[in-house]
Amino acid sequence: MNSELSKNKIEHATPAFIFLSVLYGALLIISNITVVKLVKVGPFLLTAAFFTYPLVYVLSDIMTEIYGYRLSIKAIWANFAAQALMSIVFAFTLSLNGTDPDIQNAMATLFSTTWRIVLGSLTAYFIGDWLNSYILSRMKVAQKGKNFFLRAMASSLPAHFIDTALFNLIAFGGVWTSGDILRNTLSESSLASVYEFLVFPLTFIVVRYWKKLEKIDVIDEGIKYSLF
């Protein structure tokens, strides 16, 4: 690790961190809207959100790797609140009597969802992304800042699995069979991890550039891993 980079813990977001966290939030909201569209890629039936949601974890890796766990958990909470607010506003908007039935029907198709899907999405996102940041931060301390590739992959694998499993169990438990839930969880979480593996060269370039830009490379030694 470059000795010119500061390893000090930082408590306040920099403008560059705010940019990353806004991009992270935008990808999360986009993914929650595009999830309604199914697409077939070879033998796989995926939601359109598959192409953007793994990038949420990529950005989470980048933020935790550079700025540390404590700023990342703030971004996770902020975007959890934004996702919850979006769900409330969409529900309120759909409850209004529209003057154009075509627009009302189109919005109902795009934005309407059940409370189980909303709860599943919120729970899965928060726990999955928290776990991803927690593992990456812990491993960075143990590795003394070396081997970013190893901790990026090692944190993503369980996080994607937990994320997908929680969503499927909460949203579709009792509707899908246990076999369907297991198959979907294994296939989607595995594909998401492969996605992150394939984009890692770009992730590495961004992290290296961003550390030099910010002159920051936090190692979370001695911190308390609080959720707040």
Number of C-alpha atoms within 10 A of each C-alpha: 10 11 8 10 15 15 19 14 18 17 10 10 15 12 10 11 20 12 12 17 24 14 15 22 21 17 19 23 19 14 21 21 15 18 17 16 11 13 13 10 9 6 6 11 12 18 17 19 21 18 14 18 21 23 21 20 26 20 21 26 26 24 23 25 26 23 27 29 30 23 19 26 23 15 22 22 15 14 22 19 13 16 20 14 12 15 21 12 11 16 16 10 15 15 11 9 9 12 8 8 10 10 11 17 14 11 14 16 11 16 18 16 14 10 12 16 16 19 17 21 22 21 16 24 27 17 15 24 23 20 19 28 28 23 19 26 29 18 22 24 15 13 14 13 18 13 11 17 13 13 21 28 19 16 24 29 17 18 26 27 20 21 24 25 22 24 23 24 20 18 19 17 15 9 11 13 11 14 9 14 19 15 12 17 22 15 14 20 23 16 17 22 21 16 16 21 16 11 12 16 11 11 20 15 10 14 19 16 12 18 19 14 11 16 16 21 27 23 26 26 16 7 11 9 13 9 12 7
